[in-house]
Amino acid sequence: MATWVDVFSLSVTTIVFVGTILAVIYSARKLTSTVAATKESLKNRGISLSDSGVSIKTDKRLDMEHYVDATQRGMIKVLDAASFGKQDAVERTSSRESRGGSSSEGDVHAKPASTASGIAMRKSQSK
C-alpha cells in the first residue's frame, strides 16, 4: 500500500515534468510570434525575408551611367591608395637603404604629387 509520502512524491514529480513541458511549449510559441512580428516589421521597411534569401525594395533606380561612375570612383580610390611602382616611394626606399636605415611603413604609403584622380579630372574636363 502506498503511503501519503509516495503519493505526494508522485504528484510533485508529475507537476515538475508537466510544468517543464508547458514552459518549453510557451517559450516556443512566444519565440515564433516574436520572429513573425520582426519579419512583419522588416517587411514594412522594405526588407523581405524568405527561405530562398533576402530581398530589399528600394526607390532608387540606377542606370548604366550611374553604375559606371560609381565603379570608376572606386577604381580611382584604389589607384590613389596604391604606391606600387611610384617614383617617390622607390626613391625614399632606395635612399634609406643606401644610408643603412630601414624604411618605415608611413614612407611607403605617402601620396605622390601626381594622382590618378587628377588624371581622371583632366579627362572629364576635356570631354
N, C-alpha and C positions, 0 to 999 in steps of 0.2 A: 504494500500500500504506500502511496506517495504521501509524504508529509507536506505541510504548508511551505517549508523551505524549498522543496523540489518544485512545487507549483510556482512559487514566487520567482525562482531562478529561471524556469522556463519562460515565464511571462516577460521578465526583464530582457532575456536573450532575444526573444522574438521581437520585442519592441525595438531593440537596438538594430537588429537586422532590417526590419521593415522601415525604420527611420532612415537608415543609411541608403536604402534603395530609393525611398521617396526624395531624399536630398539630392541624389545623383540625377533623378528624373527632373526635378525642379531646376537644377543648375543647367542641365542640357537644354531645357525649354527656354530658360532665360537667355542663355548664350545664343541660341538660334534666333530669338526675337531681337536681340541686340545686333546681330550680324545683318538681319533683314532691314532693320532701321538704318544702319550705317550704309548699306547698299542703296537704299532709297534716297538717303541724304546725298550720297555721291552722284546718283543719277540726276537729282535736281540740279546739281552743279555742272552736269555735262560729262561726267565720268561714268562709263558703263562697265560693270564687272560681269564676266561670264566664265563658263568653263573653258572656252577657247582663248580667252585673254582679256585685255583691257582696251576699250576704245574711248577716245576723248573727242568730244564735239567742240569745235571752235568756230568763231565767227570770221576768222581771218581766211582769206584766200590768197595764196601766194602763186604768182605766175612765174614763168621761167626766168624772167629778168630779175625778180627779187631773189630767187634761188641762186642764180649765178652771182649776183652781187654779194650775197652772204658768203658764198663759197670763196670768192676772191678775197673778201675781207679776212677770212680765216687763213688763207694762204699767205697773205701779206703779213699777218701777225706771226706766222711760223717763220717766214723768211727774215723778219726783223729780229726775232729771238735767236736765230741760228748764228753761230760765229765760225763755223767750219769754212776754211778757205779764205777768210777775210784778211787783208793785208795787216791791219792794226793788231789783230790777235797774234799773227805769225811773228811780226816784228818784236812785240813785247816778250813773247816766249823765247825767241832766239837771243835777244839781248840779255835776258836774265840768266839763261843757261850759260852764256859766254862769261858772265861775271861769277858764276858758281852758285848763284841763288836759285831758288825754285819759284816757279810762277804760282801765284795764288789763283783760286777759282774766280775771284772777282775780276781779275785782269782779263781772263779768257772771255768772259761774257760781257765785256764793255761794248757799248754801242758805237759803231763807226760813224764817221761824218756823213757818208752816203748810205741811205737806207732804201730798202725795197719800196717802202711807202712813198718815198719821194719820186721814184721811177713811175709808180702807178699813178701818182698825181699828175706828173708830166704827161703821161699817156692819155689820161682822161681829159686834160685841158686841151690837148691837141685835136680832139675829135670835133 
